[in-house]
Amino acid sequence: MSDESTVSVDEPKKDPKNTILIASIVTAALVSAATAGYIVWRKSQENRGSADSVQDLLDKAHRTLHILEDRLEDLRDSVSLNKSGENNTAAA
C-alpha cells in the first residue's frame, strides 16, 4: 500500500526570467495606459480652454449685434423724422 500523504503534485517551477518578463510587460502596459490617459486629459483641458474662448467670442458678437440693432433703430428714427419734416415743409 502506498501512503497518500507522500503523493506529490507536480507544481510548475517559477522561472525568475519569466517573472521578470511578465512584470516588465505589466509595467509597460500600465505606463502606456497612464500616458494615454494623461494625453487625453491634456487634450480635453486644451479643448475646454478653446471652448471657453469660443463662448467669449460668441458673447462678444451677440453684444455687438445688439449695439448694431440699436444704432439701426436710431438711424431709422432719424430718417423717419427727416422725411416727416420734409413733408411738412413741402406742404407749407
Helices and strands as residue ranges (DSSP letters): G 4-6, H 16-91
